[in-house]
Amino acid sequence: MAEVATNGSEVLAVPAPAAFTGLKVQVTVPAGRAEEAVAFYKAAFAAEEVSRSTHPKRKGDGEEAALLCAELKVGAATLLVCDQAGDDVPAV
């Protein structure tokens, strides 16, 4: 911590600014294609799936729950792959 003198005699400790060590990137894909995107990142970059969020109400009879978002680890980077929620959010 750096020290800063104020009022001539009083010394106050000032905390160092926060340092960012990484970013968590979120990739939004067209609705229903998140599972395909996750498979691509696993095959292309040896991504490791850390967690996933599913929506059981979106599944049909006999189908698995729809994937809403998956957290992947590629090396030291973290990536979120998410289904597009609605028409107002453009997929990239």
Distance bins in CASP14 RR format, pairs under 12 A and 6 or more apart:
PFRMAT RR
TARGET T0000
AUTHOR 0000-0000-0000
RMODE 2
METHOD distances of the structure
MODEL  1
1 11 0 0 0 0 0 1 0 0 0 0 0
1 12 0 0 0 0 1 0 0 0 0 0 0
1 13 1 0 1 0 0 0 0 0 0 0 0
1 14 1 0 0 1 0 0 0 0 0 0 0
1 15 1 0 1 0 0 0 0 0 0 0 0
1 16 1 0 0 1 0 0 0 0 0 0 0
1 17 0 0 0 0 0 1 0 0 0 0 0
2 11 0 0 0 0 0 1 0 0 0 0 0
2 12 0 0 0 0 1 0 0 0 0 0 0
2 13 1 0 0 1 0 0 0 0 0 0 0
2 14 1 0 1 0 0 0 0 0 0 0 0
2 15 0 0 0 0 1 0 0 0 0 0 0
2 16 1 0 0 1 0 0 0 0 0 0 0
2 17 0 0 0 0 1 0 0 0 0 0 0
3 10 0 0 0 0 0 1 0 0 0 0 0
3 11 1 0 1 0 0 0 0 0 0 0 0
3 12 1 0 0 1 0 0 0 0 0 0 0
3 13 1 0 1 0 0 0 0 0 0 0 0
3 14 1 0 0 1 0 0 0 0 0 0 0
3 15 0 0 0 0 0 1 0 0 0 0 0
3 16 0 0 0 0 0 1 0 0 0 0 0
4 10 0 0 0 0 1 0 0 0 0 0 0
4 11 1 0 0 1 0 0 0 0 0 0 0
4 12 1 0 1 0 0 0 0 0 0 0 0
4 13 0 0 0 0 1 0 0 0 0 0 0
4 14 1 0 1 0 0 0 0 0 0 0 0
4 15 0 0 0 0 0 1 0 0 0 0 0
5 11 1 0 1 0 0 0 0 0 0 0 0
5 12 1 0 0 1 0 0 0 0 0 0 0
5 13 0 0 0 0 0 1 0 0 0 0 0
5 14 0 0 0 0 0 1 0 0 0 0 0
6 12 1 0 1 0 0 0 0 0 0 0 0
6 13 0 0 0 0 0 1 0 0 0 0 0
6 14 0 0 0 0 1 0 0 0 0 0 0
21 76 0 0 0 0 1 0 0 0 0 0 0
21 77 0 0 0 0 0 1 0 0 0 0 0
21 78 0 0 0 0 0 1 0 0 0 0 0
22 76 0 0 0 0 1 0 0 0 0 0 0
22 77 1 0 0 1 0 0 0 0 0 0 0
22 78 0 0 0 0 1 0 0 0 0 0 0
22 79 0 0 0 0 0 1 0 0 0 0 0
23 76 0 0 0 0 0 1 0 0 0 0 0
23 77 0 0 0 0 1 0 0 0 0 0 0
23 78 0 0 0 0 1 0 0 0 0 0 0
23 79 0 0 0 0 1 0 0 0 0 0 0
23 80 0 0 0 0 0 1 0 0 0 0 0
24 50 0 0 0 0 0 1 0 0 0 0 0
24 69 0 0 0 0 0 1 0 0 0 0 0
24 71 0 0 0 0 1 0 0 0 0 0 0
24 72 0 0 0 0 0 1 0 0 0 0 0
24 73 0 0 0 0 0 1 0 0 0 0 0
24 74 0 0 0 0 0 1 0 0 0 0 0
24 76 0 0 0 0 0 1 0 0 0 0 0
24 77 0 0 0 0 1 0 0 0 0 0 0
24 78 1 0 1 0 0 0 0 0 0 0 0
24 79 1 0 0 1 0 0 0 0 0 0 0
24 80 1 0 0 1 0 0 0 0 0 0 0
24 81 0 0 0 0 0 1 0 0 0 0 0
24 82 0 0 0 0 0 1 0 0 0 0 0
25 41 0 0 0 0 0 1 0 0 0 0 0
25 71 0 0 0 0 0 1 0 0 0 0 0
25 72 0 0 0 0 1 0 0 0 0 0 0
25 73 0 0 0 0 0 1 0 0 0 0 0
25 74 0 0 0 0 1 0 0 0 0 0 0
25 77 1 0 0 1 0 0 0 0 0 0 0
25 78 1 0 0 1 0 0 0 0 0 0 0
25 79 1 0 1 0 0 0 0 0 0 0 0
25 80 1 0 0 1 0 0 0 0 0 0 0
25 81 0 0 0 0 1 0 0 0 0 0 0
25 82 0 0 0 0 0 1 0 0 0 0 0
25 92 0 0 0 0 0 1 0 0 0 0 0
26 34 0 0 0 0 0 1 0 0 0 0 0
26 37 0 0 0 0 0 1 0 0 0 0 0
26 69 0 0 0 0 1 0 0 0 0 0 0
26 70 0 0 0 0 0 1 0 0 0 0 0
26 71 0 0 0 0 1 0 0 0 0 0 0
26 72 0 0 0 0 0 1 0 0 0 0 0
26 78 0 0 0 0 1 0 0 0 0 0 0
26 79 1 0 0 1 0 0 0 0 0 0 0
26 80 1 0 1 0 0 0 0 0 0 0 0
26 81 0 0 0 0 1 0 0 0 0 0 0
26 82 1 0 0 1 0 0 0 0 0 0 0
26 83 0 0 0 0 0 1 0 0 0 0 0
26 84 0 0 0 0 0 1 0 0 0 0 0
26 85 0 0 0 0 0 1 0 0 0 0 0
26 89 0 0 0 0 0 1 0 0 0 0 0
26 91 0 0 0 0 0 1 0 0 0 0 0
26 92 0 0 0 0 1 0 0 0 0 0 0
27 33 0 0 0 0 0 1 0 0 0 0 0
27 34 0 0 0 0 1 0 0 0 0 0 0
27 37 1 0 0 1 0 0 0 0 0 0 0
27 38 0 0 0 0 0 1 0 0 0 0 0
27 40 0 0 0 0 0 1 0 0 0 0 0
27 41 0 0 0 0 1 0 0 0 0 0 0
27 47 0 0 0 0 0 1 0 0 0 0 0
27 69 0 0 0 0 1 0 0 0 0 0 0
27 70 0 0 0 0 0 1 0 0 0 0 0
27 71 0 0 0 0 0 1 0 0 0 0 0
27 72 0 0 0 0 1 0 0 0 0 0 0
27 74 0 0 0 0 0 1 0 0 0 0 0
27 77 0 0 0 0 0 1 0 0 0 0 0
27 78 0 0 0 0 0 1 0 0 0 0 0
27 79 1 0 0 1 0 0 0 0 0 0 0
27 80 1 0 0 1 0 0 0 0 0 0 0
27 81 1 0 1 0 0 0 0 0 0 0 0
27 82 1 0 0 1 0 0 0 0 0 0 0
27 83 0 0 0 0 0 1 0 0 0 0 0
27 84 0 0 0 0 0 1 0 0 0 0 0
27 91 0 0 0 0 1 0 0 0 0 0 0
27 92 1 0 0 1 0 0 0 0 0 0 0
28 34 0 0 0 0 1 0 0 0 0 0 0
28 37 0 0 0 0 1 0 0 0 0 0 0
28 68 0 0 0 0 0 1 0 0 0 0 0
28 69 0 0 0 0 1 0 0 0 0 0 0
28 79 0 0 0 0 0 1 0 0 0 0 0
28 80 0 0 0 0 1 0 0 0 0 0 0
28 81 0 0 0 0 1 0 0 0 0 0 0
28 82 1 0 1 0 0 0 0 0 0 0 0
28 83 1 0 0 1 0 0 0 0 0 0 0
28 84 1 0 1 0 0 0 0 0 0 0 0
28 85 0 0 0 0 1 0 0 0 0 0 0
28 86 0 0 0 0 1 0 0 0 0 0 0
28 88 0 0 0 0 0 1 0 0 0 0 0
28 89 1 0 0 1 0 0 0 0 0 0 0
28 90 1 0 0 1 0 0 0 0 0 0 0
28 91 1 0 1 0 0 0 0 0 0 0 0
28 92 1 0 1 0 0 0 0 0 0 0 0
29 35 0 0 0 0 1 0 0 0 0 0 0
29 36 1 0 0 1 0 0 0 0 0 0 0
29 37 1 0 1 0 0 0 0 0 0 0 0
29 38 0 0 0 0 1 0 0 0 0 0 0
29 39 0 0 0 0 0 1 0 0 0 0 0
29 40 0 0 0 0 1 0 0 0 0 0 0
29 41 0 0 0 0 0 1 0 0 0 0 0
29 67 0 0 0 0 0 1 0 0 0 0 0
29 68 0 0 0 0 0 1 0 0 0 0 0
29 69 0 0 0 0 0 1 0 0 0 0 0
29 70 0 0 0 0 0 1 0 0 0 0 0
29 79 0 0 0 0 0 1 0 0 0 0 0
29 80 0 0 0 0 0 1 0 0 0 0 0
29 81 1 0 0 1 0 0 0 0 0 0 0
29 82 1 0 0 1 0 0 0 0 0 0 0
29 83 1 0 0 1 0 0 0 0 0 0 0
29 84 1 0 0 1 0 0 0 0 0 0 0
29 85 0 0 0 0 0 1 0 0 0 0 0
29 89 0 0 0 0 0 1 0 0 0 0 0
29 90 0 0 0 0 0 1 0 0 0 0 0
29 91 1 0 1 0 0 0 0 0 0 0 0
29 92 1 0 0 1 0 0 0 0 0 0 0
30 36 0 0 0 0 1 0 0 0 0 0 0
30 37 0 0 0 0 1 0 0 0 0 0 0
30 81 0 0 0 0 0 1 0 0 0 0 0
30 82 0 0 0 0 0 1 0 0 0 0 0
30 83 1 0 0 1 0 0 0 0 0 0 0
30 84 1 0 1 0 0 0 0 0 0 0 0
30 85 0 0 0 0 0 1 0 0 0 0 0
30 86 0 0 0 0 0 1 0 0 0 0 0
30 87 0 0 0 0 0 1 0 0 0 0 0
30 89 0 0 0 0 0 1 0 0 0 0 0
30 90 0 0 0 0 1 0 0 0 0 0 0
30 91 1 0 1 0 0 0 0 0 0 0 0
30 92 0 0 0 0 1 0 0 0 0 0 0
31 37 0 0 0 0 0 1 0 0 0 0 0
31 55 0 0 0 0 0 1 0 0 0 0 0
31 58 0 0 0 0 1 0 0 0 0 0 0
31 66 0 0 0 0 1 0 0 0 0 0 0
31 67 0 0 0 0 0 1 0 0 0 0 0
31 68 0 0 0 0 0 1 0 0 0 0 0
31 82 0 0 0 0 0 1 0 0 0 0 0
31 83 1 0 1 0 0 0 0 0 0 0 0
31 84 1 0 1 0 0 0 0 0 0 0 0
31 85 1 0 0 1 0 0 0 0 0 0 0
31 86 1 0 0 1 0 0 0 0 0 0 0
31 87 0 0 0 0 1 0 0 0 0 0 0
31 89 0 0 0 0 1 0 0 0 0 0 0
31 90 0 0 0 0 0 1 0 0 0 0 0
31 91 0 0 0 0 1 0 0 0 0 0 0
32 38 0 0 0 0 0 1 0 0 0 0 0
32 54 0 0 0 0 0 1 0 0 0 0 0
32 55 0 0 0 0 0 1 0 0 0 0 0
32 58 0 0 0 0 1 0 0 0 0 0 0
32 59 0 0 0 0 0 1 0 0 0 0 0
32 63 0 0 0 0 0 1 0 0 0 0 0
32 66 1 0 0 1 0 0 0 0 0 0 0
32 67 1 0 0 1 0 0 0 0 0 0 0
32 68 0 0 0 0 1 0 0 0 0 0 0
32 69 0 0 0 0 0 1 0 0 0 0 0
32 81 0 0 0 0 0 1 0 0 0 0 0
32 82 0 0 0 0 0 1 0 0 0 0 0
32 83 1 0 1 0 0 0 0 0 0 0 0
32 84 0 0 0 0 1 0 0 0 0 0 0
32 85 0 0 0 0 0 1 0 0 0 0 0
32 86 0 0 0 0 0 1 0 0 0 0 0
32 91 0 0 0 0 0 1 0 0 0 0 0
33 39 0 0 0 0 0 1 0 0 0 0 0
33 40 0 0 0 0 1 0 0 0 0 0 0
33 66 0 0 0 0 0 1 0 0 0 0 0
33 67 0 0 0 0 1 0 0 0 0 0 0
33 70 0 0 0 0 0 1 0 0 0 0 0
33 81 0 0 0 0 1 0 0 0 0 0 0
33 82 0 0 0 0 0 1 0 0 0 0 0
33 83 1 0 0 1 0 0 0 0 0 0 0
33 84 0 0 0 0 1 0 0 0 0 0 0
33 91 0 0 0 0 1 0 0 0 0 0 0
33 92 0 0 0 0 0 1 0 0 0 0 0
34 40 0 0 0 0 0 1 0 0 0 0 0
34 41 0 0 0 0 0 1 0 0 0 0 0
34 49 0 0 0 0 0 1 0 0 0 0 0
34 52 0 0 0 0 1 0 0 0 0 0 0
34 53 0 0 0 0 1 0 0 0 0 0 0
34 54 0 0 0 0 1 0 0 0 0 0 0
34 55 0 0 0 0 0 1 0 0 0 0 0
34 58 0 0 0 0 0 1 0 0 0 0 0
34 65 0 0 0 0 0 1 0 0 0 0 0
34 66 0 0 0 0 1 0 0 0 0 0 0
34 67 1 0 1 0 0 0 0 0 0 0 0
34 68 1 0 0 1 0 0 0 0 0 0 0
34 69 1 0 0 1 0 0 0 0 0 0 0
34 70 1 0 0 1 0 0 0 0 0 0 0
34 71 0 0 0 0 0 1 0 0 0 0 0
34 72 0 0 0 0 0 1 0 0 0 0 0
34 79 0 0 0 0 0 1 0 0 0 0 0
34 80 0 0 0 0 1 0 0 0 0 0 0
34 81 1 0 1 0 0 0 0 0 0 0 0
34 82 1 0 0 1 0 0 0 0 0 0 0
34 83 1 0 1 0 0 0 0 0 0 0 0
34 84 0 0 0 0 1 0 0 0 0 0 0
34 85 0 0 0 0 0 1 0 0 0 0 0
34 91 0 0 0 0 0 1 0 0 0 0 0
35 41 0 0 0 0 0 1 0 0 0 0 0
35 42 0 0 0 0 0 1 0 0 0 0 0
35 49 0 0 0 0 0 1 0 0 0 0 0
35 52 0 0 0 0 1 0 0 0 0 0 0
35 54 0 0 0 0 1 0 0 0 0 0 0
35 63 0 0 0 0 0 1 0 0 0 0 0
35 64 0 0 0 0 1 0 0 0 0 0 0
35 65 0 0 0 0 0 1 0 0 0 0 0
35 66 0 0 0 0 1 0 0 0 0 0 0
35 67 1 0 1 0 0 0 0 0 0 0 0
35 68 0 0 0 0 0 1 0 0 0 0 0
35 69 0 0 0 0 0 1 0 0 0 0 0
35 70 0 0 0 0 1 0 0 0 0 0 0
35 81 0 0 0 0 1 0 0 0 0 0 0
35 82 0 0 0 0 0 1 0 0 0 0 0
35 83 0 0 0 0 1 0 0 0 0 0 0
36 42 0 0 0 0 0 1 0 0 0 0 0
36 43 0 0 0 0 0 1 0 0 0 0 0
36 67 0 0 0 0 1 0 0 0 0 0 0
36 70 0 0 0 0 0 1 0 0 0 0 0
36 81 0 0 0 0 1 0 0 0 0 0 0
36 83 0 0 0 0 0 1 0 0 0 0 0
37 43 0 0 0 0 0 1 0 0 0 0 0
37 44 0 0 0 0 0 1 0 0 0 0 0
37 45 0 0 0 0 0 1 0 0 0 0 0
37 47 0 0 0 0 0 1 0 0 0 0 0
37 49 0 0 0 0 0 1 0 0 0 0 0
37 67 0 0 0 0 1 0 0 0 0 0 0
37 69 0 0 0 0 0 1 0 0 0 0 0
37 70 0 0 0 0 1 0 0 0 0 0 0
37 72 0 0 0 0 1 0 0 0 0 0 0
37 79 0 0 0 0 1 0 0 0 0 0 0
37 80 0 0 0 0 0 1 0 0 0 0 0
37 81 1 0 1 0 0 0 0 0 0 0 0
37 82 0 0 0 0 1 0 0 0 0 0 0
37 83 0 0 0 0 1 0 0 0 0 0 0
37 84 0 0 0 0 0 1 0 0 0 0 0
37 91 0 0 0 0 1 0 0 0 0 0 0
37 92 0 0 0 0 0 1 0 0 0 0 0
38 44 0 0 0 0 0 1 0 0 0 0 0
38 45 0 0 0 0 0 1 0 0 0 0 0
38 47 1 0 0 1 0 0 0 0 0 0 0
38 48 0 0 0 0 0 1 0 0 0 0 0
38 49 1 0 0 1 0 0 0 0 0 0 0
38 50 0 0 0 0 0 1 0 0 0 0 0
38 51 0 0 0 0 0 1 0 0 0 0 0
38 52 1 0 0 1 0 0 0 0 0 0 0
38 53 0 0 0 0 0 1 0 0 0 0 0
38 54 0 0 0 0 0 1 0 0 0 0 0
38 67 1 0 0 1 0 0 0 0 0 0 0
38 68 0 0 0 0 0 1 0 0 0 0 0
38 69 0 0 0 0 1 0 0 0 0 0 0
38 70 1 0 1 0 0 0 0 0 0 0 0
38 71 0 0 0 0 1 0 0 0 0 0 0
38 72 1 0 0 1 0 0 0 0 0 0 0
38 74 0 0 0 0 0 1 0 0 0 0 0
38 79 0 0 0 0 1 0 0 0 0 0 0
38 80 0 0 0 0 0 1 0 0 0 0 0
38 81 1 0 1 0 0 0 0 0 0 0 0
38 82 0 0 0 0 0 1 0 0 0 0 0
38 83 0 0 0 0 0 1 0 0 0 0 0
39 45 0 0 0 0 0 1 0 0 0 0 0
39 47 0 0 0 0 1 0 0 0 0 0 0
39 49 0 0 0 0 0 1 0 0 0 0 0
39 67 0 0 0 0 0 1 0 0 0 0 0
39 70 0 0 0 0 0 1 0 0 0 0 0
39 72 0 0 0 0 0 1 0 0 0 0 0
39 81 0 0 0 0 0 1 0 0 0 0 0
40 46 0 0 0 0 0 1 0 0 0 0 0
40 47 0 0 0 0 1 0 0 0 0 0 0
40 70 0 0 0 0 0 1 0 0 0 0 0
40 72 0 0 0 0 0 1 0 0 0 0 0
40 74 0 0 0 0 0 1 0 0 0 0 0
40 79 0 0 0 0 0 1 0 0 0 0 0
40 81 0 0 0 0 1 0 0 0 0 0 0
41 47 1 0 1 0 0 0 0 0 0 0 0
41 48 0 0 0 0 1 0 0 0 0 0 0
41 49 0 0 0 0 1 0 0 0 0 0 0
41 50 0 0 0 0 0 1 0 0 0 0 0
41 70 0 0 0 0 1 0 0 0 0 0 0
41 71 0 0 0 0 0 1 0 0 0 0 0
41 72 1 0 1 0 0 0 0 0 0 0 0
41 73 0 0 0 0 0 1 0 0 0 0 0
41 74 1 0 0 1 0 0 0 0 0 0 0
41 75 0 0 0 0 0 1 0 0 0 0 0
41 77 0 0 0 0 0 1 0 0 0 0 0
41 78 0 0 0 0 0 1 0 0 0 0 0
41 79 1 0 0 1 0 0 0 0 0 0 0
41 80 0 0 0 0 0 1 0 0 0 0 0
41 81 1 0 0 1 0 0 0 0 0 0 0
42 48 1 0 0 1 0 0 0 0 0 0 0
42 49 1 0 0 1 0 0 0 0 0 0 0
42 50 0 0 0 0 0 1 0 0 0 0 0
42 70 0 0 0 0 1 0 0 0 0 0 0
42 72 1 0 0 1 0 0 0 0 0 0 0
42 73 0 0 0 0 0 1 0 0 0 0 0
42 74 0 0 0 0 1 0 0 0 0 0 0
42 79 0 0 0 0 0 1 0 0 0 0 0
42 81 0 0 0 0 0 1 0 0 0 0 0
43 72 0 0 0 0 0 1 0 0 0 0 0
43 74 0 0 0 0 0 1 0 0 0 0 0
44 72 0 0 0 0 0 1 0 0 0 0 0
44 74 0 0 0 0 1 0 0 0 0 0 0
44 79 0 0 0 0 0 1 0 0 0 0 0
45 72 0 0 0 0 1 0 0 0 0 0 0
45 73 0 0 0 0 1 0 0 0 0 0 0
45 74 1 0 1 0 0 0 0 0 0 0 0
45 75 0 0 0 0 1 0 0 0 0 0 0
45 77 0 0 0 0 1 0 0 0 0 0 0
45 79 0 0 0 0 1 0 0 0 0 0 0
45 81 0 0 0 0 0 1 0 0 0 0 0
46 72 0 0 0 0 0 1 0 0 0 0 0
46 73 0 0 0 0 1 0 0 0 0 0 0
46 74 1 0 0 1 0 0 0 0 0 0 0
46 75 0 0 0 0 1 0 0 0 0 0 0
47 70 0 0 0 0 1 0 0 0 0 0 0
47 71 0 0 0 0 1 0 0 0 0 0 0
47 72 1 0 1 0 0 0 0 0 0 0 0
47 73 1 0 0 1 0 0 0 0 0 0 0
47 74 1 0 1 0 0 0 0 0 0 0 0
47 75 0 0 0 0 1 0 0 0 0 0 0
47 77 0 0 0 0 1 0 0 0 0 0 0
47 78 0 0 0 0 1 0 0 0 0 0 0
47 79 1 0 0 1 0 0 0 0 0 0 0
47 80 0 0 0 0 0 1 0 0 0 0 0
47 81 0 0 0 0 1 0 0 0 0 0 0
48 70 0 0 0 0 0 1 0 0 0 0 0
48 71 0 0 0 0 1 0 0 0 0 0 0
48 72 1 0 0 1 0 0 0 0 0 0 0
48 73 1 0 1 0 0 0 0 0 0 0 0
48 74 1 0 0 1 0 0 0 0 0 0 0
48 75 0 0 0 0 1 0 0 0 0 0 0
48 76 0 0 0 0 0 1 0 0 0 0 0
48 77 0 0 0 0 0 1 0 0 0 0 0
48 78 0 0 0 0 0 1 0 0 0 0 0
48 79 0 0 0 0 0 1 0 0 0 0 0
49 67 0 0 0 0 0 1 0 0 0 0 0
49 69 0 0 0 0 0 1 0 0 0 0 0
49 70 1 0 1 0 0 0 0 0 0 0 0
49 71 1 0 0 1 0 0 0 0 0 0 0
49 72 1 0 1 0 0 0 0 0 0 0 0
49 73 0 0 0 0 1 0 0 0 0 0 0
49 74 0 0 0 0 0 1 0 0 0 0 0
49 78 0 0 0 0 0 1 0 0 0 0 0
49 79 0 0 0 0 0 1 0 0 0 0 0
49 80 0 0 0 0 0 1 0 0 0 0 0
49 81 0 0 0 0 1 0 0 0 0 0 0
50 69 0 0 0 0 0 1 0 0 0 0 0
50 70 0 0 0 0 1 0 0 0 0 0 0
50 71 1 0 1 0 0 0 0 0 0 0 0
50 72 1 0 0 1 0 0 0 0 0 0 0
50 73 1 0 1 0 0 0 0 0 0 0 0
50 74 0 0 0 0 0 1 0 0 0 0 0
50 75 0 0 0 0 0 1 0 0 0 0 0
50 77 0 0 0 0 0 1 0 0 0 0 0
50 78 1 0 0 1 0 0 0 0 0 0 0
50 79 0 0 0 0 1 0 0 0 0 0 0
50 80 0 0 0 0 1 0 0 0 0 0 0
50 81 0 0 0 0 0 1 0 0 0 0 0
51 67 0 0 0 0 0 1 0 0 0 0 0
51 68 0 0 0 0 0 1 0 0 0 0 0
51 69 0 0 0 0 1 0 0 0 0 0 0
51 70 1 0 0 1 0 0 0 0 0 0 0
51 71 1 0 1 0 0 0 0 0 0 0 0
51 72 0 0 0 0 1 0 0 0 0 0 0
51 73 0 0 0 0 1 0 0 0 0 0 0
51 78 0 0 0 0 0 1 0 0 0 0 0
51 79 0 0 0 0 0 1 0 0 0 0 0
51 80 0 0 0 0 1 0 0 0 0 0 0
51 81 0 0 0 0 0 1 0 0 0 0 0
52 64 0 0 0 0 0 1 0 0 0 0 0
52 65 0 0 0 0 1 0 0 0 0 0 0
52 66 0 0 0 0 0 1 0 0 0 0 0
52 67 1 0 0 1 0 0 0 0 0 0 0
52 68 0 0 0 0 1 0 0 0 0 0 0
52 69 1 0 0 1 0 0 0 0 0 0 0
52 70 1 0 1 0 0 0 0 0 0 0 0
52 71 1 0 0 1 0 0 0 0 0 0 0
52 72 0 0 0 0 1 0 0 0 0 0 0
52 80 0 0 0 0 0 1 0 0 0 0 0
52 81 0 0 0 0 1 0 0 0 0 0 0
52 82 0 0 0 0 0 1 0 0 0 0 0
52 83 0 0 0 0 0 1 0 0 0 0 0
53 65 0 0 0 0 1 0 0 0 0 0 0
53 66 0 0 0 0 1 0 0 0 0 0 0
53 67 1 0 0 1 0 0 0 0 0 0 0
53 68 1 0 1 0 0 0 0 0 0 0 0
53 69 1 0 1 0 0 0 0 0 0 0 0
53 70 1 0 0 1 0 0 0 0 0 0 0
53 71 0 0 0 0 1 0 0 0 0 0 0
53 80 0 0 0 0 1 0 0 0 0 0 0
53 81 0 0 0 0 0 1 0 0 0 0 0
53 82 0 0 0 0 1 0 0 0 0 0 0
53 83 0 0 0 0 1 0 0 0 0 0 0
53 85 0 0 0 0 0 1 0 0 0 0 0
54 63 0 0 0 0 0 1 0 0 0 0 0
54 64 1 0 0 1 0 0 0 0 0 0 0
54 65 1 1 0 0 0 0 0 0 0 0 0
54 66 1 0 0 1 0 0 0 0 0 0 0
54 67 1 0 1 0 0 0 0 0 0 0 0
54 68 1 0 0 1 0 0 0 0 0 0 0
54 69 0 0 0 0 1 0 0 0 0 0 0
54 70 0 0 0 0 1 0 0 0 0 0 0
54 82 0 0 0 0 0 1 0 0 0 0 0
54 83 0 0 0 0 0 1 0 0 0 0 0
55 63 0 0 0 0 0 1 0 0 0 0 0
55 64 0 0 0 0 0 1 0 0 0 0 0
55 65 1 0 0 1 0 0 0 0 0 0 0
55 66 1 0 1 0 0 0 0 0 0 0 0
55 67 0 0 0 0 1 0 0 0 0 0 0
55 68 1 0 1 0 0 0 0 0 0 0 0
55 69 0 0 0 0 1 0 0 0 0 0 0
55 82 0 0 0 0 0 1 0 0 0 0 0
55 83 0 0 0 0 1 0 0 0 0 0 0
55 85 0 0 0 0 0 1 0 0 0 0 0
56 62 0 0 0 0 0 1 0 0 0 0 0
56 63 0 0 0 0 0 1 0 0 0 0 0
56 64 0 0 0 0 1 0 0 0 0 0 0
56 65 1 0 1 0 0 0 0 0 0 0 0
56 66 0 0 0 0 1 0 0 0 0 0 0
56 67 0 0 0 0 0 1 0 0 0 0 0
56 68 0 0 0 0 0 1 0 0 0 0 0
57 63 0 0 0 0 0 1 0 0 0 0 0
57 65 0 0 0 0 1 0 0 0 0 0 0
57 66 0 0 0 0 1 0 0 0 0 0 0
57 68 0 0 0 0 0 1 0 0 0 0 0
58 64 0 0 0 0 0 1 0 0 0 0 0
58 65 1 0 0 1 0 0 0 0 0 0 0
58 66 1 1 0 0 0 0 0 0 0 0 0
58 67 0 0 0 0 1 0 0 0 0 0 0
58 68 0 0 0 0 1 0 0 0 0 0 0
58 83 0 0 0 0 1 0 0 0 0 0 0
58 85 0 0 0 0 0 1 0 0 0 0 0
59 65 1 0 1 0 0 0 0 0 0 0 0
59 66 1 0 1 0 0 0 0 0 0 0 0
59 67 0 0 0 0 0 1 0 0 0 0 0
59 68 0 0 0 0 0 1 0 0 0 0 0
60 66 0 0 0 0 1 0 0 0 0 0 0
65 83 0 0 0 0 0 1 0 0 0 0 0
66 82 0 0 0 0 0 1 0 0 0 0 0
66 83 1 0 0 1 0 0 0 0 0 0 0
66 85 0 0 0 0 0 1 0 0 0 0 0
67 80 0 0 0 0 0 1 0 0 0 0 0
67 81 0 0 0 0 1 0 0 0 0 0 0
67 82 0 0 0 0 1 0 0 0 0 0 0
67 83 1 0 0 1 0 0 0 0 0 0 0
68 80 0 0 0 0 0 1 0 0 0 0 0
68 81 0 0 0 0 1 0 0 0 0 0 0
68 82 1 0 0 1 0 0 0 0 0 0 0
68 83 1 0 1 0 0 0 0 0 0 0 0
68 84 0 0 0 0 0 1 0 0 0 0 0
68 85 0 0 0 0 1 0 0 0 0 0 0
68 86 0 0 0 0 0 1 0 0 0 0 0
69 79 0 0 0 0 0 1 0 0 0 0 0
69 80 1 0 1 0 0 0 0 0 0 0 0
69 81 1 0 0 1 0 0 0 0 0 0 0
69 82 1 1 0 0 0 0 0 0 0 0 0
69 83 1 0 0 1 0 0 0 0 0 0 0
69 84 0 0 0 0 0 1 0 0 0 0 0
69 85 0 0 0 0 1 0 0 0 0 0 0
70 78 0 0 0 0 0 1 0 0 0 0 0
70 79 0 0 0 0 1 0 0 0 0 0 0
70 80 1 0 0 1 0 0 0 0 0 0 0
70 81 1 0 1 0 0 0 0 0 0 0 0
70 82 1 0 0 1 0 0 0 0 0 0 0
70 83 0 0 0 0 1 0 0 0 0 0 0
71 77 0 0 0 0 0 1 0 0 0 0 0
71 78 1 0 0 1 0 0 0 0 0 0 0
71 79 1 0 0 1 0 0 0 0 0 0 0
71 80 1 0 1 0 0 0 0 0 0 0 0
71 81 0 0 0 0 1 0 0 0 0 0 0
71 82 0 0 0 0 1 0 0 0 0 0 0
72 78 1 0 0 1 0 0 0 0 0 0 0
72 79 1 0 1 0 0 0 0 0 0 0 0
72 80 1 0 0 1 0 0 0 0 0 0 0
72 81 1 0 0 1 0 0 0 0 0 0 0
72 82 0 0 0 0 0 1 0 0 0 0 0
73 79 1 0 0 1 0 0 0 0 0 0 0
73 80 0 0 0 0 0 1 0 0 0 0 0
73 81 0 0 0 0 0 1 0 0 0 0 0
74 80 0 0 0 0 0 1 0 0 0 0 0
74 81 0 0 0 0 0 1 0 0 0 0 0
81 91 0 0 0 0 0 1 0 0 0 0 0
81 92 0 0 0 0 0 1 0 0 0 0 0
82 89 0 0 0 0 1 0 0 0 0 0 0
82 91 0 0 0 0 1 0 0 0 0 0 0
82 92 0 0 0 0 0 1 0 0 0 0 0
83 89 0 0 0 0 0 1 0 0 0 0 0
83 91 0 0 0 0 1 0 0 0 0 0 0
84 90 1 0 0 1 0 0 0 0 0 0 0
84 91 1 0 1 0 0 0 0 0 0 0 0
84 92 0 0 0 0 1 0 0 0 0 0 0
85 91 0 0 0 0 0 1 0 0 0 0 0
END
